[in-house]
């Protein structure tokens, strides 16, 4: 009897031990997975801890601001850096003031548009570099800084402005079917280099093709965003020259407002006149989809900004000298812009 009780007790203990052992055993493959999970280490991105101030030219939502913001943010996300945006509202004085503010904060890098011009930029960029702050620029760029500070990592990322003017005029000629003797209006606003280079390229190319090209520049910087003023000037010109075949505006806001401007000129059908512009963004995409904007110049501002931010990171982390890029401008009509429409909507073109 005692043996039976002892055996039952031992059997119970054995069952309990087996149950406990089975609970502790891993399902095939589970132990390996647990070991792998224990080995997982969250790796820091190379740029974590770095701070970069980024000049976006205008303000968020602006036709030439959203694409570079999108490109800069993508570079910051990939490298893990903190990006601080600054809005210069397309005013050189504000870019100077904000550059000084950025330098005072002692970030790791600063990315400029280049609106301030070379005379103002040279001493400021040199001061920043002497403090160990990497600097680069996109969009307008600063050629004198690029020449002087290339070994210290300063680089410009911009389009070829002369080529941009030539290519835009030629694309307008080809797409609109213009011939010698046709009339075209270029409406532009006052601005420093590089605007003048683009406009000269447009006019020279049109005139070489035998096209009558008139160039109207608004009289003041305070009018460069005034759609009402632009409409009145263009309408007055067309009233005096009803044979005008095309209007060119190398201006993101005016390009996006193509329908407003042309309706203000008395047009009710977008096919009655060609209207071409610049700066791809959701607003100009809508304008070209509507048919009122026929051709859009693309300086690839998102890619310029991405590369400019990356240059600052490479210089800061790895002491990489300047790797500048001069981008050939692109041009899009309704037919081919569809391939990149989804990228335009999120600020990556």
C-alpha positions as CSV (number, residue, x, y, z in Angstrom):
1,X,0.0,0.0,0.0
2,X,2.8,2.4,0.9
3,X,4.5,1.5,-2.3
4,X,1.4,2.3,-4.3
5,X,1.0,5.6,-2.5
6,X,4.7,6.4,-3.1
7,X,4.5,5.4,-6.8
8,X,1.4,7.6,-7.2
9,X,3.2,10.5,-5.6
10,X,6.2,10.0,-7.8
11,X,4.0,9.7,-10.9
12,X,2.3,13.0,-10.0
13,X,5.6,14.8,-9.5
14,X,6.8,13.4,-12.8
15,X,3.7,14.6,-14.6
16,X,4.0,18.0,-13.1
17,X,7.7,18.1,-14.1
18,X,6.8,17.1,-17.6
19,X,4.0,19.7,-17.9
20,X,6.3,22.4,-16.6
21,X,9.0,21.3,-18.9
22,X,6.7,21.4,-21.9
23,X,5.6,24.9,-20.9
24,X,9.2,26.0,-20.9
25,X,10.0,24.3,-24.2
26,X,10.0,26.5,-27.3
27,X,8.0,25.7,-30.3
28,X,10.4,24.7,-33.2
29,X,11.9,27.8,-34.5
30,X,10.6,29.9,-31.6
31,X,13.9,29.8,-29.7
32,X,15.8,30.9,-32.7
33,X,13.4,33.8,-33.2
34,X,13.7,34.9,-29.6
35,X,17.5,34.8,-29.8
36,X,17.3,36.9,-33.0
37,X,15.0,39.4,-31.3
38,X,17.5,39.7,-28.5
39,X,20.2,40.5,-31.0
40,X,18.2,43.3,-32.7
41,X,19.8,46.6,-32.1
42,X,18.2,49.9,-33.2
43,X,20.8,51.6,-35.3
44,X,21.2,55.3,-35.2
45,X,21.0,57.1,-38.6
46,X,24.3,58.7,-39.5
47,X,23.0,62.3,-39.2
48,X,21.2,62.0,-35.9
49,X,22.0,64.9,-33.6
50,X,22.9,67.2,-36.5
51,X,20.8,70.4,-36.9
52,X,20.5,72.2,-40.3
53,X,18.8,75.5,-41.0
54,X,17.1,75.5,-44.4
55,X,16.1,78.6,-46.4
56,X,12.9,77.9,-48.4
57,X,12.9,81.2,-50.3
58,X,9.2,82.0,-49.9
59,X,6.7,80.6,-47.4
60,X,5.1,77.1,-47.1
61,X,2.4,76.8,-49.8
62,X,4.3,79.1,-52.2
63,X,4.7,77.9,-55.8
64,X,8.5,77.8,-55.6
65,X,8.7,76.8,-51.9
66,X,6.9,73.5,-51.5
67,X,9.1,71.5,-53.9
68,X,12.3,72.4,-52.1
69,X,10.7,71.9,-48.7
70,X,9.7,68.4,-49.8
71,X,13.2,67.6,-51.1
72,X,14.9,69.0,-48.0
73,X,12.6,67.0,-45.6
74,X,13.3,63.8,-47.5
75,X,17.0,64.2,-47.1
76,X,16.6,65.1,-43.5
77,X,14.5,62.0,-42.9
78,X,16.9,59.7,-44.7
79,X,19.9,60.9,-42.7
80,X,18.1,61.5,-39.5
81,X,19.0,65.2,-39.1
82,X,16.8,68.0,-37.6
83,X,15.7,70.5,-40.2
84,X,14.7,74.0,-39.2
85,X,12.9,75.9,-41.9
86,X,13.3,79.7,-42.5
87,X,11.1,81.8,-44.8
88,X,12.8,84.7,-46.5
89,X,9.6,85.7,-48.5
90,X,11.9,86.2,-51.5
91,X,13.6,89.2,-50.0
92,X,17.4,89.4,-49.9
93,X,17.4,91.4,-46.7
94,X,15.5,88.7,-44.9
95,X,17.8,86.0,-46.1
96,X,20.7,88.0,-44.7
97,X,19.0,88.5,-41.4
98,X,17.9,84.9,-41.1
99,X,21.4,83.7,-42.0
100,X,22.8,85.7,-39.1
101,X,20.1,84.2,-36.9
102,X,21.1,80.7,-38.0
103,X,24.8,81.4,-37.4
104,X,24.0,82.7,-33.9
105,X,22.3,79.4,-33.1
106,X,25.5,77.5,-34.1
107,X,23.9,74.7,-36.1
108,X,25.9,72.1,-38.0
109,X,24.8,73.4,-41.4
110,X,22.9,76.1,-43.3
111,X,21.3,75.9,-46.8
112,X,20.7,79.1,-48.7
113,X,18.7,80.1,-51.7
114,X,21.2,82.7,-52.7
115,X,18.8,85.7,-52.9
116,X,21.2,87.9,-50.9
117,X,23.7,88.1,-53.7
118,X,27.4,87.4,-53.7
119,X,28.7,90.7,-52.2
120,X,26.6,90.1,-49.1
121,X,27.1,86.4,-49.0
122,X,30.9,86.1,-49.2
123,X,31.8,87.5,-45.8
124,X,28.8,85.8,-44.1
125,X,29.5,82.4,-45.6
126,X,33.2,82.7,-44.6
127,X,32.2,83.6,-41.1
128,X,30.0,80.5,-40.8
129,X,32.6,78.2,-42.3
130,X,35.2,79.6,-39.8
131,X,32.8,78.6,-37.0
132,X,32.6,75.0,-38.3
133,X,29.2,75.5,-39.9
134,X,28.8,73.8,-43.3
135,X,27.0,75.9,-46.0
136,X,25.5,75.1,-49.4
137,X,23.0,76.7,-51.6
138,X,20.3,75.8,-54.2
139,X,18.0,77.5,-56.7
140,X,19.9,80.7,-57.3
141,X,23.2,79.7,-55.9
142,X,26.2,81.9,-55.2
143,X,29.0,81.3,-57.8
144,X,31.6,83.4,-56.1
145,X,31.2,81.3,-52.9
146,X,31.3,78.1,-54.9
147,X,34.6,79.2,-56.4
148,X,36.2,80.4,-53.2
149,X,34.9,77.8,-50.7
150,X,34.6,74.6,-52.7
151,X,37.4,72.8,-50.7
152,X,35.5,73.6,-47.5
153,X,32.4,71.9,-48.8
154,X,30.4,74.8,-50.1
155,X,28.5,73.9,-53.3
156,X,25.7,75.2,-55.5
157,X,22.8,73.0,-56.7
158,X,20.9,74.8,-59.4
159,X,19.8,74.7,-62.9
160,X,21.6,76.1,-65.9
161,X,19.8,79.4,-66.2
162,X,20.9,80.3,-69.7
163,X,19.9,76.8,-70.9
164,X,16.6,77.2,-69.0
165,X,15.7,80.3,-71.0
166,X,16.7,78.8,-74.3
167,X,15.0,75.5,-73.7
168,X,11.8,77.2,-72.5
169,X,11.6,79.4,-75.6
170,X,12.3,76.5,-77.9
171,X,9.8,74.3,-76.2
172,X,7.2,77.1,-76.6
173,X,8.0,77.4,-80.3
174,X,7.8,73.7,-80.9
175,X,4.7,72.9,-78.9
176,X,2.7,76.0,-80.0
177,X,3.8,75.6,-83.6
178,X,5.2,79.2,-83.8
179,X,6.8,80.4,-87.0
180,X,8.7,83.5,-88.1
181,X,6.5,86.6,-87.9
182,X,4.4,85.3,-85.0
183,X,4.2,87.5,-81.9
184,X,5.0,86.5,-78.3
185,X,4.9,88.4,-75.0
186,X,7.3,87.7,-72.1
187,X,6.1,89.2,-68.9
188,X,8.6,89.3,-66.1
189,X,9.4,91.1,-62.9
190,X,12.4,92.9,-61.7
191,X,15.0,90.7,-60.1
192,X,18.7,90.1,-59.8
193,X,20.7,87.3,-61.4
194,X,19.6,84.7,-62.4
195,X,16.2,86.0,-63.5
196,X,17.7,88.3,-66.1
197,X,19.7,85.4,-67.6
198,X,16.6,83.3,-68.0
199,X,14.7,86.1,-69.7
200,X,17.6,87.0,-72.0
201,X,17.8,83.3,-73.1
202,X,14.1,83.3,-73.9
203,X,14.1,86.6,-75.9
204,X,17.3,85.7,-77.8
205,X,15.9,82.3,-78.8
206,X,12.6,83.7,-80.0
207,X,14.2,86.5,-82.0
208,X,16.7,84.0,-83.6
209,X,13.6,82.1,-84.8
210,X,12.3,85.3,-86.4
211,X,9.5,85.7,-83.9
212,X,8.5,89.1,-82.7
213,X,9.3,89.0,-79.0
214,X,8.3,91.8,-76.6
215,X,9.6,91.8,-73.1
216,X,7.7,93.7,-70.4
217,X,9.2,94.0,-66.9
218,X,7.0,95.3,-64.1
219,X,8.4,98.5,-62.5
220,X,8.7,97.5,-58.9
221,X,9.6,94.5,-56.7
222,X,6.4,95.1,-54.7
223,X,4.4,94.1,-57.8
224,X,6.1,90.7,-58.4
225,X,3.2,88.8,-56.7
226,X,0.4,91.1,-57.9
227,X,-1.8,89.1,-60.1
228,X,-4.2,92.0,-60.8
229,X,-1.4,94.2,-62.0
230,X,0.1,91.4,-64.2
231,X,-3.4,90.8,-65.7
232,X,-3.9,94.5,-66.5
233,X,-0.5,94.7,-68.2
234,X,-0.9,91.5,-70.3
235,X,-4.5,92.5,-71.2
236,X,-3.3,95.9,-72.3
237,X,-0.6,94.4,-74.5
238,X,-2.9,91.9,-76.1
239,X,-5.5,94.6,-76.8
240,X,-2.9,96.5,-78.6
241,X,-1.5,93.4,-80.3
242,X,-4.5,91.0,-81.0
243,X,-2.2,88.8,-83.1
244,X,-0.3,87.7,-80.0
245,X,0.1,83.9,-80.2
246,X,1.7,83.2,-76.8
247,X,2.4,84.6,-73.4
248,X,5.4,83.5,-71.4
249,X,5.7,84.1,-67.6
250,X,8.7,82.6,-65.8
251,X,6.9,82.9,-62.5
252,X,5.3,80.2,-60.4
253,X,2.3,82.2,-59.0
254,X,1.4,83.7,-62.4
255,X,1.7,80.3,-64.0
256,X,-0.7,78.8,-61.4
257,X,-3.1,81.7,-62.1
258,X,-3.1,81.2,-65.9
259,X,-6.9,81.0,-66.1
260,X,-7.4,84.1,-64.0
261,X,-5.0,86.1,-66.1
262,X,-6.3,85.0,-69.5
263,X,-10.0,85.4,-68.5
264,X,-9.0,88.9,-67.4
265,X,-7.7,89.4,-70.9
266,X,-11.0,88.4,-72.4
267,X,-10.3,84.8,-73.3
268,X,-13.0,82.2,-72.7
269,X,-11.3,79.3,-74.4
270,X,-7.9,78.1,-73.4
271,X,-7.1,77.1,-76.9
272,X,-7.3,80.6,-78.2
273,X,-3.8,81.5,-77.0
274,X,-0.7,79.7,-75.6
275,X,0.3,80.4,-72.0
276,X,3.6,79.0,-70.7
277,X,5.2,79.3,-67.2
278,X,7.5,77.8,-64.7
279,X,7.7,76.0,-61.3
280,X,5.9,72.7,-61.0
281,X,3.8,72.3,-57.9
282,X,0.2,71.2,-57.1
283,X,-1.2,74.6,-58.2
284,X,0.6,74.7,-61.6
285,X,-0.3,71.0,-62.0
286,X,-4.0,71.9,-61.6
287,X,-3.5,74.8,-64.1
288,X,-1.9,72.6,-66.7
289,X,-4.6,69.9,-66.2
290,X,-7.3,72.6,-66.8
291,X,-5.8,73.4,-70.2
292,X,-5.2,77.1,-69.4
293,X,-1.4,76.5,-68.8
294,X,0.1,74.8,-71.8
295,X,3.8,74.3,-70.9
296,X,5.6,74.4,-67.6
297,X,9.4,74.8,-67.0
298,X,10.8,72.5,-64.3
299,X,14.1,73.4,-62.5
300,X,13.7,70.3,-60.3
301,X,13.8,72.4,-57.1
302,X,13.0,69.4,-54.9
303,X,16.1,67.5,-56.1
304,X,18.2,70.7,-55.8
305,X,17.2,71.1,-52.2
306,X,17.7,67.4,-51.4
307,X,21.3,67.5,-52.8
308,X,22.0,70.8,-51.0
309,X,21.0,69.3,-47.6
310,X,22.9,66.2,-48.3
311,X,26.1,68.2,-49.2
312,X,26.0,69.9,-45.8
313,X,25.6,66.5,-44.1
314,X,28.5,64.9,-46.0
315,X,30.7,67.8,-45.3
316,X,29.9,67.8,-41.6
317,X,30.2,64.0,-41.1
318,X,32.9,63.1,-43.6
319,X,34.7,66.3,-44.5
320,X,33.6,65.9,-48.1
321,X,34.5,68.8,-50.4
322,X,32.0,70.4,-52.8
323,X,30.0,68.1,-55.1
324,X,28.1,70.8,-57.1
325,X,25.4,69.9,-59.6
326,X,24.2,72.0,-62.6
327,X,20.8,70.7,-63.6
328,X,19.5,70.8,-67.1
329,X,15.9,72.2,-67.0
330,X,13.0,70.1,-68.0
331,X,9.7,71.1,-69.6
332,X,6.3,69.4,-69.4
333,X,3.0,69.5,-71.2
334,X,-0.2,67.9,-70.1
335,X,0.7,64.6,-71.8
336,X,4.0,63.9,-70.1
337,X,3.4,65.5,-66.7
338,X,1.1,62.7,-65.7
339,X,4.0,60.4,-65.1
340,X,5.2,62.6,-62.2
341,X,1.9,64.0,-61.0
342,X,1.9,61.9,-57.8
343,X,5.4,63.2,-56.9
344,X,4.3,66.8,-57.5
345,X,1.4,66.4,-55.1
346,X,3.7,65.4,-52.3
347,X,6.4,68.0,-53.0
348,X,9.0,65.6,-54.4
349,X,9.1,67.1,-57.9
